[in-house]
Amino acid sequence: MNLSKLTLLRAIFSYFGRCNTRTRLRYGRILGWLTPKLLRSRARIVRINLALCFPERSPSEQEAWLQRHFYLLAQSVVDRGLFWFGPSATIKEAVQISGLEHLERLLAAKRRIIMLAPHFIALDAAATRLSQFLLQSATLYTPQSDADVDYLVREGRGRFNDVRLVSRHDGVRGLIRQLRAGIPIYYLPDMDFGRKGAVFAPFFGVQAATIPATAQIAKAWEAVVVPVVSRLDPETGRYNVQVLPPLDDFPGEQTLEQATVRINQLIESWVRPDPAQYYWVHRRFKTRPEGEKRFY
């Protein structure tokens, strides 16, 4: 571990955690303006994703979404300083959350809980705010390639209560062990991890390799699926997190494929009101069905 580098990173994010909202927003706007210019390959991915998912919208509308997306993304990076180092009361003020009564009821009934959290920009805000509420929780964690960054991220994400970060190398099995022990899991259902174990389900009309683990786990362990939808208001710097009611009869009698389609359709319905809030920098359509050309 490079202590000087870690000290620098800690100092930067600690400053973001202590500064006022106006200052955080100013840094977010500067970074948001720079990011698509510096990360051109990522901007290209966003353009491709938006064109695939919203072919009915004009190129100018898609470009406006791209610019807004990078402003939101940059602000969320700056705001990690708030979540990792800011006062707990300030976080609660900045992140408005509703629907906690759904989790309270399920916890009282000792139900196994899957918090279904699609890749929205405000994902880290939602996770931090929920960790303030839940005495125990668990989520998959992708180790960072840089040891200093990895240390800082792990420390920040495990700041409140007992947050168990399960390495992605341990896969869903590691997460299931936590679920079986009665610990609510925070699960991200919408990334492309390749062909192995995935089913192809439409996402905005495009076939997307999707891990059907949400339905598999819910069915095998009688777990309740509770969606968590999060958004960021770039004008005020405030976050809105909605803990929605548990999915009714999921997966029920549906096949894994049908249940996975249902999940993708739900995510679509949460994205459409403000498409720029979704994490379009991911290569969501990287894996293609046999015979289809690559998009990226």
N, C-alpha and C positions, 0 to 999 in steps of 0.2 A: 504493500500500500504506500503510495506517495503522499506523505503527510502534508507537504506544502500544497500539493494540488487539492487534496481533500479539504484543507483549511480554506483555500480560496473558494472552492465550491460552496462550502458551508457559509462563508462570509457573504457571498452573493445572495444565496437563497435566504439566509437569515435576515439580510437587509430587506428583501422583498417581503418577508414575513412581518417586519416591524413598521415598514413605511405605510403612509395613509393610502386610501383608495385612489385618490387622484394621481398620486405618483405611480402606483401599480398600473393604472390605466395608461399613463403616458408611456411607460416602458413597453407595455403590451402593444400599443399602436406603432411604436418605432420598430419593434421586432416583427410585428405583423406586416409592415411595409417591406422590410428587408427579406423576410423568409422566402417568398416565392421567387425573388430575384436571385437569391443565393442557392436555394435548393430547387433548381430547375427540373431535375429528374422527378422530384416529388410533385411539383406543379403539373408536370406532364401526366403523371398517374391520376391526379385529381381531375384534370380535363377529360381524360379517357373515361373515368368512372362516371362523371356527370353526363357525358355524351351518351354513354351506354344506358344509363338509368332514366334519363330525361330527354329522349330524342325529340319529344314534342315541344321542348322549350328552345328558344332561340339561342344562338351562340353568345349573344350579348348578355342574356339572362344567366347562362351557365358561367360566363366569365365573372359576372357580379357575385355569384355564389362562391366562386373560387376565391376572390379577394376577401369576401366576408369570412370564408372558412379559415384562411390563413391568419386573419386578425383574431378570430376566436381561438385557434390553435395556439398562437403566440401568447395570448393572454392566459390561457390555461397553464402554459409552461411557467410564466412569471408567477402565477398564483400558487404554484407548488411550494413556493417559499412561505406563503401564508399557511398552507396545510401542514407543512413539515416543521415550521418554526413559530408561527403566529400564536397569539394567546387563544386558548380554547373558546373563550367568550366571543372573540372577534370572528372566529370561524363560524360559530353558530349564528352570528348576526349576518355574515356574508352568504351563508348557505341556508336558504329557506327550504325546509323539508315538510312534506305532508304525507299522510298515510301510515305513520308509524303504528297506528292502532292495529293495522293488519298483522304486523310482526308481533306485537304484544299479545294478540289473541292466539296466534299460532305457537308462540313460545310457552304461553300458559298451558296450552293443550299438549305440550311436548311433541309437537310435530317436527318432522325433518323439513328443513327449509332450503330451497334453492332460490337465491336472489338473482333473477335473470337480468343482467346488465349489458345491453348492447353497447357497441362502441360509439358513444357520443363524446363530444369534446369535454364535457363536464364529468367524465367518468371518475377521475381522481377526487373531485370535489364530493361526489356522491359516496365514494368509498370511505373517505375520511369522516364525513358527517355520520355515516352509519356506524363506523367504528367507535364514535363517541357514544352512541346509543347502545350498541350491543356489547355485552361483557365478553363474548367470544365470537370470533368469526374466522373464516378461512377463505383463501382465494389462490388461484394459480398465479405463479410469478415466473416471468422469463428473466433469468439472470442476465445482467448487462455485461457487454464485452469488456468494458472498462471497470476495473476493480474498484476505483474510487467512486465512480458514479453508482455502481452496484451497492456499495456500502451505504451511500447517502440515501438512495431510493429505499432500500430495505429498512433503514432506520426511520425514515419519514413515514413510510406506509404502516409501520408497526408501532406508531407513536402512542395511540390510545388503546387502552384495555389490552385484551389478548388477541392479537391478529396473527394468524398462522399462515405464513407465506409458503405455499407448496410449490416446489420447483417444477417447472414444466417438464423437466427431464423425468420426473416421477409420474407425469401424466394424470389422467383423470382418476386413476386408481388411488393416488395419494389424496385427492380431494374427497373421494368416496369414503376413505378411512375417517376423515374428519366428520363427514355427514353422518356416518354410522354412530359416531360418538355423541351425536346430538348437537353438533356445532353448525350453525347456519353457514352456507357457502355462497360466495359472491362469484357468479359464473358468467363469463363472457362467451356468448354462443356464436359469434359471427365473424370468425376469421378463417382464412383458407390455409389449412395445414397440409394440403396435398391430397392425393387420391386415397391413400390408405385409411380405411375406416370411415370414409366420407360418403355421403349420398349427394346427388345433384338435385338441388331444389331451386326453383326460380326466385330471384331477388330482383325486383323491379323488371321482371320479364326476361332476365338474363340468368342462364343456368349457373349456379354457384356451388362449388364444393363446400358442403356444410357437414360438420360433425354432428351426428344425431344424439349426442350425449345427453342433452336436456331431457328428451323423451326416455332414453334408456335408463338414466338414473332415477327419474321420477317414477317410472313403472316398477323397476326392480326394488326400490327402497321405499316405496309409498311416500315419496317426498312431494311437498306442495311447492308449486312454482309461483314466485311473486316477482312480477316485473318491476324494474327500477329504471325510470326514464329521467334523464337529467339534461338541463339546458343552462346556458350562460347568457346573461344580458350584457353585451359589450359596452353599453352606454352607462350602466350603473356599476358594473363589476360584481353584481350579485348573481348567485346561482339559484336555480329552482330544481329541486329534486322531488319527484313524485314516486312514492311507493304505492303501486297500484294494487287493486284487489287480486287475490290469487286466481290463477287461471282455472276456469271451471272445467272439470272432467278432463284433465290432461294427464296422460295422452288418451285416456279412456280406451275405446275399442279401435282407435286409429292405429295404422301401421306406423313404424318408425319414419318411413318416408312421408306419410300424410301428416304426422305430427310435426316433422321438420318444416314442411311447407307452411303449416299453420304458424310456426314461430317466425319464419321469414316474412309472412304476410303481416303479422303483428308489428314487426320492426319497421316495415314499410310505412304502416299507418302512423307510427310515432315519428318517422323521419320527415314525411311530407309537409307538415306545417312549417318547418324551417329547415330545408335540406342542408344548409351550410353547417348545421350543428353536428352532422354525422362525420365520422372519421374517414374521410375519402382518401387520405394519403396511403391507406392500406391497399395492396393489390388484391382486392376482394375477389377478382375473377381470374386469378393467376392460373389455376388448374382448369383445364378445359376437358369436356367430354371427348372421347376418342374421335379423331378425325376433324375436330374443330381447330381453327388457327388461333394462335395466341393473340391477346389484345395488347400486351405490353412489350 
